Amino acid sequence: MLFLNAKTLFKISYCYLALPLFLFICSWLNLFTAFPLVLLFILAFYKIYSNISPLDSNWKIKTKSLSFFALFAVIWCFCAGIGYFYYQSFDYHFRNAVFRDLINYDWPVFYDKADTPMVYYVGFWVVPAFLGKITALFIHNAYWNFYIANIFLLIYAILGVILIFAHLSLALKLNDCKKNLIAALLFIFFSGLDAVGVLMFRSSEHPFMYFDLHLEWWATFIQYSSFTTALFWVFNQFIPVALITFLFFNERNIKHFAFFVVLALFFSPYSASSIGIFLLAFAFKELYSAKNKTDFFFDQFFSIPNIIFSFFLLPLVILYFITNSGGMDRVWYIFSSVSYSFFIAFLLLEFLLYAFILMPIYRKHFFFITAIILLCLIPLFRFDLQNNFCMRASLAPLIILSVYIFRFIFSPNYNLWMKLPLIYLLILAAATPCFEFYRTFAFIHQAHKIDLVADGIYTLNQKTVVMPDYLGKINHQFEAKDYRSDIFWQYLAKKH
């Protein structure tokens, strides 16, 4: 029987995450800038690729488990609306526009009607869009080419989710097919106790749409998304963030940490903050524990990948994103929107009840404690109306927390009676992802059609881009503030 071992899993995962950034460097930058950065990228990636060292190098997974992972990944991604075949949430209006513009316009994308380049975290679309550009050479119908490109996007997402499930199996040290199947289902249906929050705080003011079928808005301006919610609404961020989180958790190689930070920033800027804290905190913990701190510091911190990604590629990605005209609206005071008691209730229902059960067992585990601290602090920071920072920065610590929860569930060291409170909480929490699935079914049943795609914008090359249904102007999310004076667009990017 065929197996996938840990080292091969890491090699595939590293290539999956690195390819979009590599294409970005080749396609967005002028030749003078791209040539040396491509060489540096190849050197750094070679060092990473040849120095892969999973914590559990003996782990293997059978093809039968991978087949189940593939089946779950297909169903999960299809129901999320990825691929243009099924109901899509209203965020897809601009996600489809971003993807179509990446296919139809030269890179970097420039909007002549709005007189601005596109500035957005486009990483997840780069590879499928690149394939869409190739098929456009042979398929001259724009609609059908976009349809085929969406098949590439769906396949790319499915591959990412399969890798996530495999890394989850590695993190839990599972080899049994039945346990792998259960672990994947637990991951899909993992969430906080939003259903309880809805029942307790139903009268709370909520400013956003779909509250009745989108349970996480019970806490109004603070939300920790279930993994299914994240996939259904921000798949372009969730899939790479989950994969990056599992990679550093399952390897913990400080020599590669800058690579993870740059990739996290490239795919999901808000998520990069919590991932960066995890990595820095772990690195300094290891430095503190090292016998020869000087040798450890220069060997681990100043590896070739860390030097290249920290001093060359991190500034590049930062210079690209700071040209965006959206950024932070302002820093909001969270307790002007919620009371202290409501805030404590949010923490309890979203993760603290889990933490209290697990604390006696995992209180000395660095990643568990760091995840709990981050999840306590993240809601205190709000930078925009919908508080996207809270929703995205929480993804990595929630994934780490879920690993420890699942480890306890699968551990043979504890009997069923000890596990029952946690199992009961997980069953209650599953209401949130179940409602996400139900929401899609409800709209499909109402419309009597399955392909309810959200494609009302078509292209972002407009002076004013208005979000259908939401009716808000969204130009600021994709425009440069003043590209004529920005370093990235004046000195590093290709000229139009």
Stockholm file with secondary structure:
# STOCKHOLM 1.0

chainA/1-496         MLFLNAKTLFKISYCYLALPLFLFICSWLNLFTAFPLVLLFILAFYKIYSNISPLDSNWKIKTKSLSFFALFAVIWCFCAGIGYFYYQSFDYHFRNAVFRDLINYDWPVFYDKADTPMVYYVGFWVVPAFLGKITALFIHNAYWNFYIANIFLLIYAILGVILIFAHLSLALKLNDCKKNLIAALLFIFFSGLDAVGVLMFRSSEHPFMYFDLHLEWWATFIQYSSFTTALFWVFNQFIPVALITFLFFNERNIKHFAFFVVLALFFSPYSASSIGIFLLAFAFKELYSAKNKTDFFFDQFFSIPNIIFSFFLLPLVILYFITNSGGMDRVWYIFSSVSYSFFIAFLLLEFLLYAFILMPIYRKHFFFITAIILLCLIPLFRFDLQNNFCMRASLAPLIILSVYIFRFIFSPNYNLWMKLPLIYLLILAAATPCFEFYRTFAFIHQAHKIDLVADGIYTLNQKTVVMPDYLGKINHQFEAKDYRSDIFWQYLAKKH
#=GR chainA/1-496 SS CCEEEHHHHHHHHHHHHHHHHHHHHHHHBCHHHHHHHHHHHHHHHHHHHTTCCCSCTTCEEEHHHHHHHHHHHHHHHHHTTTTSSSCCCTTHHHHHHHHHHHHHSCSSCEETTTTEECCSCCHHHHHHHHHHHHHHTTCCCHHHHHHHHHHHHHHHHHHHHHHHHHHHHHHHTCCCHHHHHHHHHHHHTCCCCHHHHHHHSTTSCCCSTTGGGCGGGGGTTCCCCCHHHHHHHHHHHHHHHHHHHHHHHHHCCGGGHHHHHHHHHHHCHHHHHHHHHHHHHHHHHHHHHCSSHHHHIIIIITCHHHHHIIIIIHHHHHHHHTTBSCSCSCCEEGGGTSCHHHHHHHHIIIIIHHHHHHHHHHTTCHHHHHHHHHHHHGGGEECSTTCHHHHHHTHHHHHHHHHHHHHHHHCTTSCHHHHHHHHHHHHHHTHHHHHHHHHHHHHHHHHTCSCCCCCSSCCSCSSSCBCTTTCCBCGGGTCBSCTTTCHIIIIIBCCC
#=GC SS_cons         CCEEEHHHHHHHHHHHHHHHHHHHHHHHBCHHHHHHHHHHHHHHHHHHHTTCCCSCTTCEEEHHHHHHHHHHHHHHHHHTTTTSSSCCCTTHHHHHHHHHHHHHSCSSCEETTTTEECCSCCHHHHHHHHHHHHHHTTCCCHHHHHHHHHHHHHHHHHHHHHHHHHHHHHHHTCCCHHHHHHHHHHHHTCCCCHHHHHHHSTTSCCCSTTGGGCGGGGGTTCCCCCHHHHHHHHHHHHHHHHHHHHHHHHHCCGGGHHHHHHHHHHHCHHHHHHHHHHHHHHHHHHHHHCSSHHHHIIIIITCHHHHHIIIIIHHHHHHHHTTBSCSCSCCEEGGGTSCHHHHHHHHIIIIIHHHHHHHHHHTTCHHHHHHHHHHHHGGGEECSTTCHHHHHHTHHHHHHHHHHHHHHHHCTTSCHHHHHHHHHHHHHHTHHHHHHHHHHHHHHHHHTCSCCCCCSSCCSCSSSCBCTTTCCBCGGGTCBSCTTTCHIIIIIBCCC
//
